[in-house]
Amino acid sequence: MKRDSDIRDEMEKMQNFNVSYDKEVDDLFLFSPKEKSKGSIEIGDIVIDMNNKKEVVGIQIMNAVELLIDLTEERLDPQYVENEINGLKKCKVDFKVKNNLLLIKMYIFKRPTILSVPCIKTPSPALYHNNSLAV
């Protein structure tokens, strides 16, 4: 288990993102206050916004309460999660690519929540193979 000083050191190195939450549709949006989105990738209930350098500048999480509960190590009460994200204005975020996954670490509940999404940099060999069969 990490010590509080280790967590503080880790958080110092992370990016500051602003937070917006629409309670009526349960839509959480984390975004860089310094960057603009030039394109998006939608994967299920998650939309990743990127700048022209293909860096993540925004994350939209639809059905946020349910998804965040699923990502935590302990079972949280949905009302608690909704109250926490409803009052949130800023959070710390970090990104890491590992084994074709984009790992997104977010400090939302005073502890890390990790979200992983596919990070496809090269076409799938299956797609290449299937396209070669097309007439």
C-alpha positions in Angstrom: 0.0 0.0 0.0 1.3 3.4 -0.9 2.1 6.0 1.8 0.5 9.4 1.7 3.8 11.0 0.8 4.2 8.7 -2.2 0.6 9.5 -3.4 1.3 13.3 -3.0 4.6 12.9 -5.1 2.7 10.9 -7.7 -0.1 13.5 -7.9 2.4 16.3 -8.3 3.6 14.8 -11.6 0.0 14.4 -13.0 -1.9 16.8 -15.2 -4.6 19.1 -13.9 -7.9 18.6 -15.6 -11.1 20.5 -15.1 -14.3 18.6 -14.4 -17.9 19.0 -15.6 -20.7 16.7 -14.6 -24.3 16.7 -16.0 -26.3 15.0 -13.3 -29.4 14.7 -15.5 -27.7 12.5 -18.1 -25.0 11.1 -15.8 -22.2 12.5 -18.1 -18.8 13.2 -16.6 -16.3 15.3 -18.7 -12.6 15.7 -17.7 -10.7 18.2 -19.8 -7.5 20.0 -20.0 -7.9 23.8 -19.5 -4.9 24.5 -21.8 -5.6 22.3 -24.8 -8.3 22.1 -27.5 -9.7 18.9 -29.0 -9.1 18.3 -32.7 -10.7 14.8 -32.8 -12.4 12.2 -30.8 -12.6 8.4 -30.5 -15.7 6.8 -29.0 -15.4 3.4 -27.3 -18.7 2.4 -25.7 -19.6 4.9 -23.0 -16.2 6.6 -23.2 -15.1 9.4 -25.6 -11.4 10.3 -25.7 -10.6 13.8 -27.1 -7.2 14.4 -28.6 -5.3 17.4 -29.8 -3.4 17.7 -33.1 -0.4 15.9 -31.5 -2.6 12.9 -30.6 -2.4 13.7 -26.9 -5.4 13.1 -24.7 -7.0 16.5 -23.8 -10.5 15.3 -22.7 -12.4 12.3 -21.5 -16.1 12.0 -21.5 -17.7 9.2 -19.5 -21.3 8.5 -20.1 -23.3 6.6 -17.5 -20.5 7.8 -15.2 -21.8 6.6 -11.8 -22.2 3.0 -12.9 -18.8 2.9 -14.7 -16.9 4.5 -11.8 -18.5 2.1 -9.4 -17.4 -0.8 -11.6 -13.8 0.6 -11.7 -13.3 1.0 -8.0 -11.9 -1.8 -5.8 -14.7 -1.5 -3.3 -18.5 -1.3 -3.7 -19.5 2.3 -3.4 -23.0 3.6 -2.9 -24.3 5.2 -6.2 -25.5 8.3 -4.3 -22.1 8.8 -2.8 -20.4 8.6 -6.2 -22.9 11.0 -7.7 -22.5 13.5 -4.9 -18.6 13.2 -5.2 -18.5 13.9 -8.9 -21.3 16.5 -8.8 -19.2 18.7 -6.6 -15.9 18.0 -8.3 -14.3 20.9 -10.2 -10.8 19.6 -10.8 -8.9 16.3 -10.7 -5.5 14.9 -11.4 -5.1 12.7 -14.5 -2.2 10.7 -16.0 -1.9 8.7 -19.1 0.3 5.7 -20.0 0.4 3.3 -23.0 1.0 -0.3 -22.1 0.4 -3.4 -24.3 -1.9 -1.5 -26.8 -4.0 -0.1 -23.9 -4.3 3.5 -23.0 -4.3 3.5 -19.1 -5.9 6.6 -17.7 -5.3 7.1 -14.0 -7.8 9.6 -12.4 -7.8 10.8 -8.8 -11.5 11.4 -8.3 -12.3 9.8 -4.9 -9.0 10.8 -3.2 -7.6 7.6 -4.5 -6.7 6.4 -8.0 -9.3 5.1 -10.4 -7.8 3.4 -13.5 -9.6 3.2 -16.8 -8.1 1.3 -19.7 -9.1 1.6 -23.3 -7.6 0.1 -26.5 -4.8 2.2 -28.0 -4.6 1.0 -31.6 -1.5 2.3 -33.3 -1.2 -0.2 -36.1 -4.0 -1.9 -38.1 -5.1 -5.3 -36.9 -3.5 -8.2 -38.9 -7.1 -9.7 -39.1 -8.3 -6.5 -40.9 -5.4 -6.7 -43.3 -6.0 -10.4 -44.0 -9.8 -9.8 -44.5 -9.2 -6.9 -46.8 -6.8 -9.0 -49.0 -9.6 -11.4 -49.5 -12.0 -8.7 -50.8 -12.6 -8.7 -54.6 
